Amino acid sequence: MHERSLAAALAGGVVAANAAFIGLGSVFDYPAVLHRPAGEVLARFAADSTAISGFFLLLALGAGLLIPASVLLGRRLGSAAVTCAGVLAGLVQLLGLLRWPFAVPALADAHPADPRTTETVFTALNDYLGVAVGETLGYLFTAAWTLLVLRALDGAPRWFTGLGAVSAAAVAAGAFGAAQVNFAGYLGWSVWMLALAVLILRDRGPVRIFARNAGTPVAGSSEI
C-alpha cells in the first residue's frame, strides 16, 4: 500500500480547503456573502474575480482530493462502501464549487448590462449546484464516509473514533440548516482527517488501524 500517497491526499485536501476558506473569507467575506442579495454578490465577485476564482479552485482541489484518498483507503480496507461514499462526497462538492470559477465570472461581467437575467441565473445555480448538490449532498456523503471509515478501521484510539463520530454528526447537521454546528463539525473533521493521515503513516507496532482488514482488498481490485 502506498501509505504516503494516501496520507498526502488526506492531509493535502484538508490543508488546501482550509487555506482556501481563509482566503475567501478575507477577499470575499465567504460564506457570509452568500446570504446577501444576488446583485451584491456578483458586484463583489467582479471587484476581485481573479483572486476569488483562484481560491475557489483551491477549495475545489481540497474537496477533489477526497476522491483518490477514498479509492486508496477503500481498497486498503476492503470496503467498496468507503470508496463509493468518498467518491460521491468529492464529486458533489466539486460540482457545487466549480460554478464559481467557471460560470460566475461570465455572470458578473454581464450583470451591469442585464441585472435581472444574471441575478436569476445566479440564484438558480446557487440553489441547485450550491445548496442542493454541493452542500446538502456533500454534507451527507462526507458524514457517511467518515462513519464508514470508522466502522472499517481496527484498533483506532478511542479519542479518534469519538472525534470522527461527533464531527460526522455535526457536518451532517448542515444539511438541515444548522450552519454553526456544521462549521464546528468541519473544524473537528479537519483535525480528524489530519489524525487519520498520521495514523496511516504510523500503522505499525502497538497501534494498527488496518489489522482486521489487511489483505482483503475490494473485489476486482489489486491491493495498493
C-alpha positions in Angstrom: 0.0 0.0 0.0 1.2 3.5 -0.8 0.7 4.9 2.7 2.4 8.1 1.9 0.2 8.8 -1.2 -2.9 8.1 0.9 -1.8 10.3 3.8 -0.7 13.1 1.4 -4.2 13.1 -0.3 -6.0 13.2 3.1 -3.8 15.9 4.6 -3.4 17.8 1.4 -7.1 18.1 0.9 -7.6 19.5 4.4 -4.8 22.0 4.1 -5.9 23.2 0.7 -9.6 23.5 1.7 -8.8 25.4 4.9 -6.3 27.7 3.2 -8.9 28.5 0.5 -11.6 29.1 3.1 -9.4 31.6 4.9 -8.5 33.3 1.7 -12.2 33.5 0.6 -13.1 34.9 3.9 -10.6 37.7 3.6 -11.3 38.8 -0.1 -15.0 37.8 -0.5 -16.5 37.6 3.0 -17.3 34.0 2.3 -19.5 32.3 3.3 -21.5 35.2 4.9 -21.7 36.8 1.4 -24.0 34.0 0.3 -26.8 35.5 2.4 -26.7 38.8 0.6 -28.7 39.8 -2.5 -27.5 38.3 -5.7 -26.7 41.6 -7.3 -24.4 42.5 -4.4 -22.6 39.1 -4.5 -22.0 39.5 -8.3 -20.7 43.0 -7.8 -18.3 41.9 -5.1 -17.1 39.0 -7.2 -16.4 41.2 -10.2 -14.3 43.5 -8.0 -11.7 40.8 -7.4 -12.7 37.9 -9.7 -9.2 36.6 -10.3 -8.3 36.1 -6.6 -11.8 34.8 -5.7 -11.8 32.3 -8.6 -8.3 31.1 -7.6 -9.4 30.5 -4.1 -12.5 28.6 -5.2 -10.2 26.4 -7.5 -8.1 25.7 -4.4 -11.2 24.8 -2.4 -12.3 22.5 -5.2 -8.9 20.9 -5.2 -9.2 20.2 -1.5 -12.6 18.7 -2.0 -11.5 16.7 -5.0 -8.6 15.1 -3.2 -11.1 13.1 -1.2 -11.8 11.1 -4.4 -8.3 9.5 -4.8 -8.0 9.3 -1.0 -11.2 7.3 -0.8 -10.2 5.0 -3.6 -6.9 4.2 -1.9 -8.4 3.8 1.5 -11.4 1.8 0.3 -9.1 -0.7 -1.4 -6.9 -1.0 1.7 -9.8 -1.6 3.9 -11.6 -3.9 1.5 -14.6 -1.7 1.6 -16.5 -0.7 -1.5 -18.8 1.4 0.6 -15.9 3.6 1.8 -14.8 4.1 -1.8 -18.3 4.9 -3.1 -19.2 7.3 -0.3 -16.0 9.2 -0.5 -16.0 9.5 -4.3 -19.6 10.7 -4.2 -18.7 13.2 -1.5 -15.9 14.6 -3.5 -17.8 14.7 -6.8 -20.9 16.6 -5.5 -18.7 19.2 -3.8 -16.7 19.6 -7.0 -19.9 20.2 -8.9 -21.0 22.8 -6.4 -17.7 24.7 -6.1 -16.7 24.8 -9.7 -19.6 27.0 -10.7 -17.6 29.9 -9.1 -14.6 29.9 -11.3 -16.4 28.7 -14.5 -19.9 30.1 -14.5 -20.0 33.1 -12.1 -17.3 35.2 -13.9 -19.4 35.5 -17.0 -22.5 36.4 -14.9 -20.6 39.0 -13.0 -19.3 40.6 -16.2 -22.8 40.6 -17.8 -24.5 41.8 -14.6 -24.3 45.6 -15.2 -25.9 45.2 -18.7 -28.6 42.7 -17.7 -29.0 42.5 -13.9 -32.4 40.7 -13.9 -31.3 37.8 -16.0 -27.9 37.4 -14.5 -29.3 37.5 -10.9 -32.0 34.9 -11.8 -29.4 32.5 -13.3 -27.0 33.1 -10.4 -29.7 32.4 -7.8 -30.7 29.2 -9.7 -27.1 28.0 -9.8 -26.8 28.7 -6.1 -30.0 26.9 -5.2 -29.2 23.8 -7.3 -25.4 23.3 -7.6 -24.7 25.2 -4.4 -27.3 24.3 -1.8 -28.9 21.1 -3.1 -25.8 19.4 -4.6 -22.6 20.8 -3.1 -23.8 21.5 0.4 -26.7 19.1 1.2 -25.4 16.0 -0.6 -21.8 17.0 0.2 -22.5 17.1 3.9 -24.4 13.9 4.0 -21.9 11.9 1.9 -19.0 13.3 3.9 -20.6 12.3 7.1 -21.5 8.8 5.8 -17.9 8.3 4.5 -16.5 9.3 7.9 -18.7 6.8 9.7 -18.0 4.0 7.2 -14.2 4.6 7.7 -14.6 4.4 11.5 -16.6 1.2 11.2 -14.0 -0.4 8.9 -10.9 0.6 10.9 -9.5 -1.7 13.6 -7.6 -0.6 16.7 -8.0 3.2 16.3 -7.7 5.2 19.5 -11.0 6.0 21.3 -10.4 9.7 21.1 -10.0 9.4 17.3 -13.2 7.4 17.0 -15.1 9.8 19.2 -13.9 12.8 17.3 -14.8 11.3 14.0 -18.3 10.3 15.1 -19.1 13.7 16.6 -17.6 15.6 13.7 -19.6 13.5 11.2 -22.9 14.2 13.1 -22.1 17.9 13.2 -21.2 18.0 9.5 -24.5 16.2 8.6 -26.4 18.8 10.6 -25.6 21.3 8.0 -27.9 19.6 5.6 -30.8 20.6 7.9 -29.8 24.3 8.3 -27.5 24.1 11.4 -24.8 26.3 9.9 -22.9 27.0 13.1 -22.9 23.3 14.1 -21.8 22.4 10.6 -18.9 24.9 10.8 -17.7 23.5 14.1 -18.1 20.0 12.6 -15.8 20.8 9.7 -13.2 22.1 12.1 -13.3 18.9 14.1 -13.4 16.9 10.9 -10.2 18.6 9.6 -8.4 17.6 12.8 -9.7 14.1 12.4 -8.5 13.9 8.8 -5.0 15.0 9.7 -5.0 12.5 12.6 -6.1 9.8 10.1 -3.2 10.6 7.9 -0.8 10.3 10.8 -2.3 7.0 12.0 -1.9 5.6 8.5 1.8 6.5 8.4 2.3 5.0 11.8 0.3 1.8 11.2 2.9 -0.3 12.8 3.7 -1.6 16.3 1.1 -1.4 19.0 -1.4 0.8 17.0 -2.5 -1.0 13.8 -5.7 0.5 12.4 -5.7 -1.8 9.4 -5.2 -5.1 11.3 -8.7 -6.5 10.8 -9.0 -5.9 7.0 -5.3 -6.2 6.0 -5.0 -8.3 2.8 -8.7 -8.1 1.8 -9.0 -5.5 -0.9 -12.2 -4.7 -2.7 -13.2 -7.4 -5.1 -11.9 -6.8 -8.6 -9.1 -4.5 -7.4 -5.4 -5.2 -6.6 -4.0 -4.2 -3.2 -2.2 -1.0 -3.2 
